[in-house]
Amino acid sequence: MNNTRKLETSLVFLLKAILNLILFFVLYGIYAKSNWQLWNLSRTSGITIAAYVVMHYMFSTIYGHYDIGKRKSKPIVLSLFLNQVFTDVISVIVLSIMNTNQMKNQSFKLEQPYLLLPIIAIQFVTILIFVYGGNHLYFKIYQPEDCIIITSSQQSLNEIVRGVLKYKLQYKVNKVADYRDANLKQYILEHDTIFIYDVPVQDRTKILEYCYQNMKNVYFNPDMHDVIEKSAKHFILDDVSVYCNYSKGLTLEQRFIKRAMDIVISVIALILTSPIMLVVSIMIKLDDHGSLIFKQNRATRDGKIFSVYKFRTMRENVENYSVVEDDERVTRVGKFLRKYRLDEIPQFFNVLKGDMSVVGPRPEMLANVFNYTSVLPEFEYRLRVKAGITGHAQIAGKYNTSPKDKLILDLTYIEEYSFWLDIKLLFQTLIVLFKKDSTEAFHRGEELVFEEYQPPESVNPPVEGTE
C-alpha cells in the first residue's frame, strides 16, 4: 500500500478545517458589519457562535461530512450545501432573537434576511472549489485501491460490480475469486481492499478474520443477523459480556409520538403543497384527460391491506406491474412527476387516515410482496411497522433496488428506530430530489457482466481466521 495513505486523514482534516472556517466567517463576518456586538465577547456573540457550531454538527450527522476520496463530488457538494443552508438560516434566527431587546429591536424581526442569498451563494462557490478541487488533489496523490471481489456466483458478481464500477477513481477491481477457491488466501494477500459479496455467513466470518489478521480493508454486504447484531445492546452480567436484542417493535410511547408527528407533518405538508397539487392536477387533465388519482392495494403494518393514493403517472387501462426502463405505459407528465416524486404527495392523505406513516418501509405492490416473500421469507418482517412515504430504502435505494437490499435497509430502520432517526430521514428526503438515479426503473432483462465468473477448479477447506 502506498505510504502516502498514512497522511490521508491529515490531508482531509486540514482541508475540512479550512473550508469550515471560511464558511463560518462568510456568514459571521458579513453580519458582524451591522452587528458590532458580534466582534466583542458578549452574550449575543457567544450564543450565535454556539448555535452555528451545534447546528453545523447536527446537520453534518444528517447529510454527511467533507469526505473527499470516499464519495463523488456532486453528492458531497449537495450534502455540504444543504447543511450550510439550514445552519445559516437557524443561526440568523438565533441572532434575530438575541437582537430582540430594548437596545436593538423592540419586537422580533428577522435580521437582514436579504443578506442570506449572497452569503449562501459565496458559500456555495467555496464548497464547489473545495470539493471538486479537493477530490482532484486527492486522486492525484492517491491511486485507486487495489481490489479483489470474493463472491459465489456470476449473478452475485453482477450485483456488486454494478455498484463498484460507479467509483472507478476509488476502486480498481483487479481480481475476481470464488470464496471456495484453493488459492483464496494468496489472492487476499496480494490486494489492499477486499469486497465480500453473497458469501455464506460461516465462510464469510472466516474470510473476515483472515483479512483482519492481515490488516486488509474489507467491504461486505450485511445479512439478516448483521442487522440484529448491530441494533443489539451491550450488557455485562457480572463479568460476562452479552448482547441483547429486544424484538418487540415500537413501544406504546413511540407509537404515540410517531402518530402525533405524522398528523402534524401531513397537515402542514398538504397545506404547503396544495398549490403544487392544483398545478399537477391541471397537467394530468391537459395531458390525456384521464383520472387524477391512482388507487392500488398495498400492505402496511401486520399485513393490513389499504388503498394507496398517488397522482396517476401511467396511461389508464394498462397492465399493472413494476415500472421498467423506457416504460411506454408512463405518460409524459408521469415521467416528470416520478422524477421529482410529486406523484406521492396524495399519500399524505393515507398518513392522515392512519394507513401509513410519514417515515417507514415503502408500501410494496401485493404481487411484489408475494413474489419477494416466496423467495426471501424474511421480507415479511418489513410489515412490523406502518408503510411510509419516505425511509431508508426510499432515500438510499431506487425503484429497482433488489428485494434483499430493500429488506436490509428497512430492517435497519425498524431495529434502530428513534424519533431522531425519523427527523434525520425527513431532512435527508431532500437529497432524493437531486438524485437522477433514485427513480431508476427495472431493466428489461439485461445483465452487467464485468468478468466471466469461473467456479474454482479445486476447493480447499474454508479460509481460517488464523494460521
Rosetta blueprint (number, residue, H / E / L):
1 M L
2 N L
3 N H
4 T H
5 R H
6 K H
7 L H
8 E H
9 T H
10 S H
11 L H
12 V H
13 F H
14 L H
15 L H
16 K H
17 A H
18 I H
19 L H
20 N H
21 L H
22 I H
23 L H
24 F H
25 F H
26 V H
27 L H
28 Y H
29 G H
30 I H
31 Y H
32 A H
33 K L
34 S L
35 N L
36 W H
37 Q H
38 L H
39 W H
40 N L
41 L L
42 S L
43 R H
44 T H
45 S H
46 G H
47 I H
48 T H
49 I H
50 A H
51 A H
52 Y H
53 V H
54 V H
55 M H
56 H H
57 Y H
58 M H
59 F H
60 S H
61 T H
62 I H
63 Y H
64 G L
65 H L
66 Y L
67 D L
68 I E
69 G L
70 K L
71 R E
72 K L
73 S H
74 K H
75 P H
76 I H
77 V H
78 L H
79 S H
80 L H
81 F H
82 L H
83 N H
84 Q H
85 V H
86 F H
87 T H
88 D H
89 V H
90 I H
91 S H
92 V H
93 I H
94 V H
95 L H
96 S H
97 I H
98 M H
99 N L
100 T E
101 N L
102 Q L
103 M L
104 K L
105 N E
106 Q L
107 S L
108 F L
109 K L
110 L L
111 E L
112 Q L
113 P H
114 Y H
115 L H
116 L H
117 L H
118 P H
119 I H
120 I H
121 A H
122 I H
123 Q H
124 F H
125 V H
126 T H
127 I H
128 L H
129 I H
130 F H
131 V H
132 Y H
133 G H
134 G H
135 N H
136 H H
137 L H
138 Y H
139 F H
140 K H
141 I H
142 Y L
143 Q L
144 P L
145 E E
146 D E
147 C E
148 I E
149 I E
150 I E
151 T E
152 S L
153 S L
154 Q H
155 Q H
156 S H
157 L H
158 N H
159 E H
160 I H
161 V H
162 R H
163 G H
164 V H
165 L H
166 K H
167 Y H
168 K L
169 L L
170 Q L
171 Y E
172 K E
173 V E
174 N E
175 K E
176 V E
177 A E
178 D E
179 Y L
180 R L
181 D E
182 A L
183 N L
184 L H
185 K H
186 Q H
187 Y H
188 I H
189 L H
190 E L
191 H L
192 D L
193 T E
194 I E
195 F E
196 I E
197 Y L
198 D L
199 V L
200 P L
201 V H
202 Q H
203 D H
204 R H
205 T H
206 K H
207 I H
208 L H
209 E H
210 Y H
211 C H
212 Y H
213 Q H
214 N L
215 M L
216 K L
217 N E
218 V E
219 Y E
220 F E
221 N L
222 P L
223 D L
224 M H
225 H H
226 D H
227 V H
228 I H
229 E H
230 K H
231 S H
232 A L
233 K E
234 H E
235 F E
236 I E
237 L E
238 D L
239 D L
240 V E
241 S E
242 V E
243 Y E
244 C E
245 N L
246 Y L
247 S L
248 K L
249 G L
250 L L
251 T L
252 L H
253 E H
254 Q H
255 R H
256 F H
257 I H
258 K H
259 R H
260 A H
261 M H
262 D H
263 I H
264 V H
265 I H
266 S H
267 V H
268 I H
269 A H
270 L H
271 I H
272 L H
273 T L
274 S H
275 P H
276 I H
277 M H
278 L H
279 V H
280 V H
281 S H
282 I H
283 M H
284 I H
285 K H
286 L H
287 D H
288 D H
289 H L
290 G L
291 S L
292 L L
293 I E
294 F E
295 K E
296 Q E
297 N E
298 R E
299 A E
300 T L
301 R H
302 D H
303 G H
304 K L
305 I E
306 F E
307 S E
308 V E
309 Y E
310 K E
311 F E
312 R L
313 T L
314 M E
315 R L
316 E L
317 N L
318 V L
319 E L
320 N L
321 Y L
322 S L
323 V L
324 V E
325 E L
326 D L
327 D L
328 E L
329 R L
330 V E
331 T L
332 R H
333 V H
334 G H
335 K H
336 F H
337 L H
338 R H
339 K H
340 Y L
341 R L
342 L H
343 D H
344 E H
345 I L
346 P L
347 Q H
348 F H
349 F H
350 N H
351 V H
352 L H
353 K H
354 G L
355 D L
356 M E
357 S E
358 V E
359 V E
360 G L
361 P L
362 R L
363 P L
364 E L
365 M E
366 L H
367 A H
368 N H
369 V H
370 F H
371 N H
372 Y H
373 T H
374 S H
375 V H
376 L L
377 P H
378 E H
379 F H
380 E H
381 Y H
382 R H
383 L H
384 R H
385 V L
386 K L
387 A E
388 G E
389 I E
390 T E
391 G L
392 H H
393 A H
394 Q H
395 I H
396 A H
397 G L
398 K L
399 Y L
400 N L
401 T L
402 S L
403 P H
404 K H
405 D H
406 K H
407 L H
408 I H
409 L H
410 D H
411 L H
412 T H
413 Y H
414 I H
415 E H
416 E L
417 Y L
418 S L
419 F H
420 W H
421 L H
422 D H
423 I H
424 K H
425 L H
426 L H
427 F H
428 Q H
429 T H
430 L H
431 I H
432 V H
433 L L
434 F L
435 K L
436 K L
437 D L
438 S L
439 T L
440 E L
441 A L
442 F E
443 H L
444 R L
445 G L
446 E L
447 E L
448 L L
449 V L
450 F L
451 E L
452 E L
453 Y L
454 Q L
455 P L
456 P L
457 E L
458 S L
459 V E
460 N L
461 P L
462 P L
463 V L
464 E L
465 G L
466 T L
467 E L
